[in-house]
Amino acid sequence: METLNLQVNKRIRSIVGSSTLAITARAKELKAQGCDVVNFAAGEPDFDTPDSIKAAAIKAIENGFTKYTPSIGTIDLRERIAQKFKEDNKLDYTPSQIAVSCGAKHSIYNIIQVLIDDGDEVLIPSPYWVSYPEMVKLAGGTYKVIPTTAESNFKLTASQLSESITNHSKVLILNSPSNPTGMLYSKEELESIAEVCVKNNVFVISDEIYEKLIYDAPEYISIASLGKEIYDLTVTVNGVSKAYAMTGWRIGYSAGSQAIIDYVKKFQDHSTSNPASISQMAALQALNEPQESIVAMREEFQKRRDQMMTAFDEVPQVKYIKPDGAFYLFCDFSQLGVSLDIAKQILDDVNVAIIPGEGFGAPGFMRLSFATSTEQIAEGTKRIAQWIKKRS
Ligand SMILES: Cc1ncc(COP(=O)(O)O)c(C=O)c1O
């Protein structure tokens, strides 16, 4: 028996493992045993990266574009991202105000490291993406969860924000469309939140990674585009993972005031250096090419979203709010019991993997990903409905 008294760093000790991992590990185990598992647990598009993007990466390798680049990314890519921000988001960032990192997760992690000091408080509306609280802990900060409910469409209101702010509050993390709820903030909602942040001098990390996957709204609004003062306080985060089915390539980026990005650069200089040169070329291609592949993927996701919603319309024990974006249906299973237990039972009994809400700060709920085929959606929802019927 190992007796080593391992005293690792106290911040590392404080973080909790990913809640999604336990379910996906069990799903893999069942699959290995030959079970026909339907996977509604995925956090990434099931599509392959478009061929033209792969070709750009292959060309980069063949051309020997395999050396270090500037630590915050090549000037070509940052110029292209600046153009993207201008065209898509009405945001003016110079290339030097942009840092390319190893995925949007890395971008958010680095910004939190830069902005948060010991004891600084980060405001996180729940349900939230699982990594935000852990990132704050890793920076030595504290976090305050601001619970939202189905009644407010799982969106933070300006008055809720205002009531939650204290002298220690330094940053608000906003995620629109949201993982796990799929909710999208309107321009008016963002304006009222921006007003509170400006009044209280609270920074915003605006996680816009699902920007391209919105289904009903006519346009996407970035909070930083709503005025000079909120622009100065906001770091806008995006990336290519979800929009271009490029999760494995690890390219994300952040843009904000020059002073903040200069610190992100210094941090990256001494930690990861540049994200992979080849992936940067692939990301440049993704942004440069005609955006038909994005449109086709979005249309397919919308079809699947509607299919999943229709299936649950027949299950009175499960309630959901129509997601505006991303690829998750966030369902209220609270009538059925403790979500952690229910998710395990559904996986074991009918082999459908779904993610319980506990890890998102929303016990009672489940996140069901529709980043899977229409056949799998039909099969998985049928199995869940039958399982619930049998129990009731
Ligand atoms: C809300 C949210 N932000 C950021 C990320 C990270 O994306 P990336 O793959 O670019 O690191 C994810 C990935 O699941 C996410 O869901």
Ligand as a Chemical Component Dictionary entry (heavy atoms), coordinates in Angstrom:
data_LIG
# 
_chem_comp.id                   LIG 
_chem_comp.type                 NON-POLYMER 
_chem_comp.pdbx_formal_charge   0 
_chem_comp.three_letter_code    LIG 
# 
loop_
_chem_comp_atom.comp_id 
_chem_comp_atom.atom_id 
_chem_comp_atom.alt_atom_id 
_chem_comp_atom.type_symbol 
_chem_comp_atom.charge 
_chem_comp_atom.model_Cartn_x 
_chem_comp_atom.model_Cartn_y 
_chem_comp_atom.model_Cartn_z 
_chem_comp_atom.pdbx_ordinal 
LIG C1 C1 C 0 -19.240 27.408 -22.563 1  
LIG C2 C2 C 0 -17.950 26.907 -23.072 2  
LIG N1 N1 N 0 -16.892 27.740 -23.082 3  
LIG C3 C3 C 0 -15.703 27.350 -23.532 4  
LIG C4 C4 C 0 -15.497 26.060 -23.996 5  
LIG C5 C5 C 0 -14.119 25.661 -24.433 6  
LIG O1 O1 O 0 -13.982 25.534 -25.803 7  
LIG P1 P1 P 0 -12.600 25.122 -26.441 8  
LIG O2 O2 O 0 -12.775 23.759 -27.008 9  
LIG O3 O3 O 0 -12.345 26.140 -27.515 10 
LIG O4 O4 O 0 -11.563 25.162 -25.393 11 
LIG C6 C6 C 0 -16.554 25.152 -23.983 12 
LIG C7 C7 C 0 -16.344 23.763 -24.405 13 
LIG O5 O5 O 0 -17.073 22.860 -24.080 14 
LIG C8 C8 C 0 -17.816 25.594 -23.529 15 
LIG O6 O6 O 0 -18.870 24.766 -23.526 16 
# 
loop_
_chem_comp_bond.comp_id 
_chem_comp_bond.atom_id_1 
_chem_comp_bond.atom_id_2 
_chem_comp_bond.value_order 
_chem_comp_bond.pdbx_ordinal 
LIG C1 C2 SING 1  
LIG C2 N1 SING 2  
LIG C2 C8 DOUB 3  
LIG N1 C3 DOUB 4  
LIG C3 C4 SING 5  
LIG C4 C5 SING 6  
LIG C4 C6 DOUB 7  
LIG C5 O1 SING 8  
LIG O1 P1 SING 9  
LIG P1 O2 DOUB 10 
LIG P1 O3 SING 11 
LIG P1 O4 SING 12 
LIG C6 C7 SING 13 
LIG C6 C8 SING 14 
LIG C7 O5 DOUB 15 
LIG C8 O6 SING 16 
# 
